[in-house]
């Protein structure tokens, strides 16, 4: 077993921690905190060891192989699951795991032990971390999709009721398109594994011919569906509402969502870059158009917001729009570092906001025009917030920005100047944020003591890590670095994405950053606003400012649409219920009538048949009786004749056989009586024996005749 085989523990440990918290440790905040922080610390150490071991590999080496296991059966086949450890995955690990650990550390220090929501936070954070790490490390798109959905679920659990509902519902619309794209890709290629999918023969097959009757190549249609999933996850226009609603969540919850959840959409686009390369060129144009419009829209809305958390939410939308712009313009390295720095510095801004608002009370809770003058009272929090804000504005030396012409495709004048305007607006609302928050007299009371209710050590560590990562990106983007012995990861950054080429493009974007900061200071910083002051832009642009402040009424439109859809669904349900009730009321009567009619018909037919049968049986029985009567009459006649004949025969027998011997015997009786009288006793006895013998002879003769 090699060191890289232990990378399986990186997504497994937080998953086990989350299960442990849910199954038993949630009864104790201390145990939940220990499991979550312990697993995150182990992951952080493993990530640093893994990246350090991989950095020494030679430039241009293939992805690090890892052991595979069979995890899903499809018919008679078993799909293998492995890890895909390439420079992109390792750089994402390096950029996301340290901020996640520091956010958990901040949450562990800021949440009370008796807070009922603390175990739920640690369980949801561990689940989100496990899903994001699995999404990055697994070697096929099917496992990516399963982790993708798990990321959405854990995000909605972290955000709570309102923000969680929008975070769960809106991205599901584009997730359906993502799933359809995966199904079409598997139907076309028979695989979803990266090493097979990004091979030259399969890419060449996907780049040629039409698909499903559409005048598009398979690569174009499939990549278009897959990119739709990234649009929903990155909260691009018009699906940005769920991210704006997430601003209401507590600082650690929102920081995890902004740094981890939103990075997965950018990772999907970076992972699909081989497919994008063989797809139609208009996909690149679609990416930068969507991203540029989203960045302009979000920057304008953020420029008119009063709530600090809403400003940061729309700032995230604008920053992710710039990631889409960078990808559409061909600057993969710019997009990658924008993504990594966004994870660190946006977490830094949100946690610093939590520290600032922890001391605000009443109307000052989140209102930029009620806060101010806290820089001297909260020096450490103020410094970390300023660092994060300057990185948000792509200030040189804080972040890799568009002032480096890194791998950009040839652009038209409209696209270039629109990008410059977007960067200038992002920098302008950043300057407005800094001026309103830290300059001027104290418009609200500051916290009593810095670092007690919101620990500042994780904030300083996040600021240091972000600066270190941004500086490394700047150094790797300088000319000549592609020739230096940078190793595997450095060569990927310097070689695959291109390096600075000079020209007017970097100067334009650097000028946009400078102009945005200068305008922000002139409007909001040169004359700091006092308590109860109005926004200078609102005073000059009353109607446009109100429209922009309300998000161009898109929030209300979404709410009205959701309400209208809910009412329409309710009316439909009521109508269906009424119809069902009416049907339910009439069905028994109809069934009774039907049964009655059927029974009547059946009874009528049965009675008629029975009567016919009885009539036929009666006629048959009567004819049978008549026949029997006639037969009995004939038999009676025969018996009468026989009896008469038998009577005549008996009479003749009596005359002929019985009467004549009887008369003879009667005539001999007197003679016999005289002899007996005259005889002696012995002679009488002898004569009796002879008489008996004679009588017996007569009986025998009678019987024989």
Secondary structure as GFF3:
##gff-version 3
##sequence-region A 1 705
A	DSSP	three_ten_helix	3	7	.	.	.	ID=ss1
A	DSSP	alpha_helix	8	23	.	.	.	ID=ss2
A	DSSP	three_ten_helix	25	27	.	.	.	ID=ss3
A	DSSP	alpha_helix	29	55	.	.	.	ID=ss4
A	DSSP	beta_strand	69	74	.	.	.	ID=ss5
A	DSSP	beta_strand	77	81	.	.	.	ID=ss6
A	DSSP	alpha_helix	87	110	.	.	.	ID=ss7
A	DSSP	alpha_helix	117	137	.	.	.	ID=ss8
A	DSSP	alpha_helix	141	159	.	.	.	ID=ss9
A	DSSP	alpha_helix	162	189	.	.	.	ID=ss10
A	DSSP	alpha_helix	194	197	.	.	.	ID=ss11
A	DSSP	alpha_helix	200	206	.	.	.	ID=ss12
A	DSSP	alpha_helix	218	233	.	.	.	ID=ss13
A	DSSP	alpha_helix	241	245	.	.	.	ID=ss14
A	DSSP	three_ten_helix	246	248	.	.	.	ID=ss15
A	DSSP	alpha_helix	251	256	.	.	.	ID=ss16
A	DSSP	pi_helix	257	261	.	.	.	ID=ss17
A	DSSP	alpha_helix	262	271	.	.	.	ID=ss18
A	DSSP	alpha_helix	273	278	.	.	.	ID=ss19
A	DSSP	alpha_helix	282	303	.	.	.	ID=ss20
A	DSSP	alpha_helix	308	328	.	.	.	ID=ss21
A	DSSP	alpha_helix	332	357	.	.	.	ID=ss22
A	DSSP	three_ten_helix	362	364	.	.	.	ID=ss23
A	DSSP	alpha_helix	379	392	.	.	.	ID=ss24
A	DSSP	alpha_helix	413	438	.	.	.	ID=ss25
A	DSSP	alpha_helix	457	476	.	.	.	ID=ss26
A	DSSP	three_ten_helix	481	483	.	.	.	ID=ss27
A	DSSP	alpha_helix	487	491	.	.	.	ID=ss28
A	DSSP	pi_helix	492	496	.	.	.	ID=ss29
A	DSSP	alpha_helix	504	520	.	.	.	ID=ss30
A	DSSP	pi_helix	521	525	.	.	.	ID=ss31
A	DSSP	alpha_helix	536	540	.	.	.	ID=ss32
A	DSSP	alpha_helix	542	549	.	.	.	ID=ss33
A	DSSP	three_ten_helix	551	553	.	.	.	ID=ss34
A	DSSP	alpha_helix	554	653	.	.	.	ID=ss35
A	DSSP	pi_helix	654	659	.	.	.	ID=ss36
A	DSSP	alpha_helix	660	678	.	.	.	ID=ss37
A	DSSP	alpha_helix	681	704	.	.	.	ID=ss38
###
